[in-house]
Amino acid sequence: MNNQAILEGATSLTPPSIAFSNLENKCMSVTKHIMTSIRWYFNSGKWNPSAADWVRAAQRVQPEEKDRIGKFVFKKDAKSSMIGRLMLRRMLHRLTKIPYADIRLARTEKGKPYLTNELPPDLVGLSFNVSHHGDLVVLAGELACDVGIDVMKLETPVGAQTVQDFFHTMRRQFTAEEWACIRQGTDDREQLNTFYRLWCLKESYVKTLGVGDRL
Ligand SMILES: CC(C)(COP(=O)(O)OP(=O)(O)OC[C@H]1O[C@@H](n2cnc3c(N)ncnc32)[C@H](O)[C@@H]1OP(=O)(O)O)[C@@H](O)C(=O)NCCC(=O)NCCS
């Protein structure tokens, strides 16, 4: 979806093949099984809301979400979280035709958002999830299965001197087979790419289940 449309409501659903094609320097995984899929991404780095835009955005989310977003220390995090909420509401509005103001999202005990409105029979089972990292906010929606999504920017995290130091710190996060797969990369960048791809796969699975515990 294009950046202007998040507030204007003017874009169409983006097929996955298009949505994923521009994800240079990013790693994203989605766990899904079949069928009607919605995949949107939004470049938060290109959205610089004016004070009026921000007020307008805040009016479109539920009061408890507005309060939660208002507590972020970093503006960037607040923006990503706001965008995620707006994307969710937009997808739900488009699919269900429920007026924006009537869409009611709640969270499970572990934090996964879900819709509390009654759905028409053809949309029962609708599952969705968002993720944000770096300049990307991504959303996945599925009709016939549960879905989770995760996105990570390909970078050596702050605090790690080198990619190999970073891997050492993270050594317990993957099995020996998974590390062998990561180490097949011919240089640091390739290895980091595989690392994040596996990471996103695991996270998206965890998010599909809606749990927050380590696998
Ligand atoms: C809960 C968890 C999955 C969230 O992931 P994250 O990387 O911090 O954040 P993401 O940007 O991917 O996703 C955040 C969004 O997911 C949704 N979310 C929150 N909790 C969730 C949960 N338990 N399940 C699914 N979705 C959740 C929310 O929409 C949230 O956005 P918001 O807070 O702005 O509303 C994560 O904190 C966690 O506990 N991971 C398990 C760790 C693990 O085992 N990793 C395996 C890799 S080796």
The ligand as an ORCA input file, in Angstrom:
! r2SCAN-3c Opt
* xyz 0 1
  C       5.445    -11.192     21.287
  C       6.515    -11.137     20.235
  C       6.292    -12.299     19.286
  C       6.447     -9.780     19.465
  O       7.442     -9.715     18.524
  P       8.354     -8.424     18.285
  O       9.443     -8.831     17.355
  O       8.719     -7.819     19.582
  O       7.452     -7.365     17.577
  P       6.867     -7.315     16.093
  O       7.194     -5.982     15.553
  O       7.212     -8.489     15.255
  O       5.305     -7.406     16.368
  C       4.671     -6.511     17.195
  C       3.187     -6.622     16.915
  O       2.754     -7.973     17.000
  C       1.477     -8.022     17.659
  N       1.651     -8.848     18.852
  C       1.920     -8.472     20.129
  N       2.014     -9.557     20.904
  C       1.792    -10.631     20.111
  C       1.739    -12.031     20.346
  N       1.932    -12.559     21.547
  N       1.513    -12.838     19.295
  C       1.305    -12.339     18.075
  N       1.325    -11.015     17.792
  C       1.572    -10.183     18.801
  C       1.081     -6.588     17.967
  O       0.262     -6.117     16.917
  C       2.404     -5.869     17.956
  O       2.329     -4.540     17.534
  P       1.927     -3.384     18.550
  O       2.541     -3.714     19.860
  O       2.469     -2.131     17.948
  O       0.442     -3.424     18.586
  C       7.930    -11.221     20.867
  O       8.081    -10.199     21.782
  C       8.266    -12.543     21.539
  O       7.993    -12.793     22.689
  N       8.928    -13.428     20.800
  C       9.265    -14.756     21.223
  C      10.771    -14.904     21.202
  C      11.196    -16.179     20.498
  O      10.988    -17.286     20.903
  N      11.817    -16.013     19.352
  C      12.217    -17.115     18.517
  C      13.313    -16.693     17.583
  S      14.764    -17.645     17.809
*
